[in-house]
Amino acid sequence: MRFTLTTWNINSVRLRIDLVAKFLKAQRPDVLCLQETKCPDDAFPLKRFKRLGYEHVALNGQKGYHGVAIVSKIPFVARDVRTFCDIVDSRHISVSLNTADNDPPLVVHNFYVPAGGDIPDPAVNPKFKHKLSFLDEMRACEGLHPSGDQRHILVGDLNVAPHEHDVWSHKQLLKVVSHTPIECDKLLAVLRAGNWVDVARDRIPLSEKVYTWWSYRAADWTVGDRGRRLDHIWVSEALKDRVTDFKILRDARSWERPSDHVPVTMSMEL
């Protein structure tokens, strides 16, 4: 079967539900993972998603901040929420899907990693300290170490652009949160610990610029194209050769009242 999954930091699902609907009607992924939903579970627009054909919804939200959700055409056989750094702040949710009778379940982890504030010094910035600790706990988390024939996907706004050409200027952003060497090292340590495959960089050479986020601070995001690749899709080794397509919908950044992130989609043959 062909399976498609999209990750998107929507920056308020209720504010941008019409943009989500526009995307789903056009692209029809099997699974949509959202970050920064910014609403408690009882306020999530369930009815709208069900009208769009997404009957199955897993939520981990809170009022006004953070929040992650997974909406799906495929039923869930299990779901889980993990707490990192002993802080209940709605940054992870996972689901398991059965896509074939004889295959292991397909497990999807959806993350919103802390942004880290503006000062890249954990001694003076508690938000940056939290981010580094969060990444350390991700690296150590046994549930994020798939092996053998385990079919796992890890997606989300990981808030780190780990490679030189994941940002518009490596030199100018080395001291900017999201591209500091310590953050890049820690995110890549998560990748290595789980033997994950970074789908974007498995399919796009490291020498090529790739972005998924453009700041609201720019009056025109297209001028200078000062982006960063903060949104990621990783797959376990068992799925590496199943990936058939990967795309970033850059045009969504120009939609009316857009998120500062754009949808990132992967297709597979399962």
N, C-alpha and C positions, 0 to 999 in steps of 0.2 A: 504494500500500500504506500501511497505517497502521503507524507506527513509534513505539514508546515507549521512553524512556530515563530511568533513575533514577540520581541521585547520592546517596551516603550516606557520611558519615564514621562508620564502624562502631565505631571505638575497640576494636579487637581482633576480627578475624574468627573466630578459633577460640573465643574466649569467648562470642561472640554469634551463632554459626552457627545456633542454633535460631530466633533472632529473624529472621535473614536468610531462613531457610527459610519461616517464617510469612509474611513479607512477599511472597516470590516466589510462594508458592502462591496468595496472595490477589490479587496485582496483576499478575503475569506480564509484566513489562516485557521488551522484546526485548533490552535491554542494561542491565546494572547496573554502575555505576562506584563502586568503594569506595575510601575513604581511611583512613589509619591502620589498615592491616591488621595491623601489628605482628607479622609472622612472616616467616621466610625462605621463599623460593619452594618449597623441598622440603617444607615443613610446611603449605602451603596446603591446605585441605580440598577438593581437586579432586573426589574421588569423590562427595561430598555434592552439589556443584553439578551434576555430570553426572547424578545421579539425579533432580535437580530439572528437568532438561531444558536445562541450560546447558553445552553440550559444548565451547564455545570459550572459552579463558581466556588472558589476557595478564597477566603478573605482573612487578612490580618491587618486591620486598620485601626486608626485612632483619630481623634478630632484634631483637624488643623495641620498636622505634621506627619511626614513619613507615610507609611502604609504601603502594603503590597497586595496584589490580587492576581489570581489566575482564573481566566474564563476559558471554557473549552466546549467544543462540540462532542468530545469523547468523554464518557463517564469516568469518574475517579474511582479507584478501588481502595485508595488510602490517601490520607493527607497528614501533614505534620507542620508544626511551627517550632522553630528553634530560637532560643534567646541567647544573645551573645553579650559578654561583658557584664552579666547580671543586671542588664538594663532592659526593661520591657518597653521597647520602642518600635515595634512593628516593622522589622527590617528583613524578615525571612518568612517564606512559606514554601512548602513543597507538596507535590501530588504524585501519585503513581497511576499510570494508565495501562490498561491491557489493550494492546494493538494487534495481537495474534495469539492463538491458542497455545502454541508451544514455545513462545519466546518469553524471556524474563520481562517483568513489568518495565515500562518506560517511566523513569523517575525524573521529574522536572523540579529543580531548585530555582526559586526566584528571590533575588537579593536586592536590597537597597543599602549599600555600604555608606557609612557616614561620610559627609562631604569634607569635614575636617576644619572648617573655619578658614581664616585668612592668614594666620601666622604659622609657618611650618616649624614650630618649636614645641615639643610636648611639655617642656618645663614651664612654659608660660601660657600655653593654649590648651585647655582641657579637651576641646573638641578634636584637636589634632592627636592628642594622646589617646582619646577614645578610638579614633580611626585606626591608629597603628595597632592598638590592642585587639580591635575587631578583626583586622587582617591576620593577626597572629592566631586568634582562635579559629578562624576559618582554616588556616593551614593545619592546625592540630586536630580538627574535627574529623573523627573516623567516618562519619556519615558522608563526608565529601571526598572519600578515597575509594572510588569504584574500582573494581578489579575483575579480571576474567571476562565473562560474558555479560557483566552488569551494564545495563543500558541507562546511563545517566546524562542529563543535560543541565548545565548550570548557566543561568542567564541573569541579566539585570544591569542596573546602573551601579557599576563597581567603583565609580568615582576616582578611577586612576587611569591615566593614559600611559601605559608602561614602556612604550618604545619611542625611539627618536622621532619617527614620522607619524606618531599618533597625536602630535601637536603641531601647530602651525610654525612654532619656532622653538626647537629644542634648547638652544642657548638662552633665549629670553625667559623660558618657563622653568628652568632648573630650580629656581627658588620660589616657584609658585605652587601652592597646594594643588595636588592632582598629578604633578609631574616631577616632584622632588625625588632624588635617588632613593631615599629610604622607602617611600611609598611604592615606587616601581619595583624595588627589590622584594618587598613584602608581598605584593600581588603576584609576582612571578613565582615566589616561593609557594603560594597557594596552588598555582597552576602545576608546578612540579610535584608537590606532595600528593596531589590526586591523580597525577599522570593524565591531566586533562589536555585536550587539543583545543587551542584557540582558533575557532573556525575562520575568523576574519584573516588572521595572519597565516593560516594554513593554505588559504586560497589567494591571498593578495600579498605580493612580495613586501618585505620589510622596507624596501627602498621607496615604496609608494605611499603618499600621504592618504590617510583615512581618518575621517571625522564623523562623529554622531551628535555633537553638541556645539552650539554657537551661542555666545553670551547675549543676554538681553541688552547689555550695556552698549552694544554697537547699534547705531541708528539704522544701518543697513548691513545685515549679516553677510551679504555676498561680497561686500567691499573688503578686500584683503583676505577673505575666507579664513578668518582666524578661529579655527575650530579645534576640538579635541575629541579623541575616541574614548569616551567614558562608558559606553554601553557595549556589553560583551555577550557572546554566545560561545560557551565551551561544551565539548562533548567528551564522553569517555572513549577510551581506545576502541571499545567494541562497536562504536558508532562512527568512527572516523571515516571509514570507506563508504558509509551510507549517505553522506552529505552530497547533494546534487546541485544545490544553488545557495547563494548568499547575496543579500542585497540590502542597501541602506537607502531609505526613501528621503533623500535630501530635500525634495520639493516640499515636504511637509513643514519644513521650517518657515516657508513663506505663506502658509495658510493663515486665515484670519485668526488673530489671537492665539498663536501657536504655543506649544511647549517649546522650551529651548533645546529639547532633545527630539530626535526623529526616530521613527520605527526602524527596527533592524530585524530582518527576517531570514530564516534558514529553512530550506527544504531538504527532505531526506526520502529515501526509499527504504521502507521497513519490511 
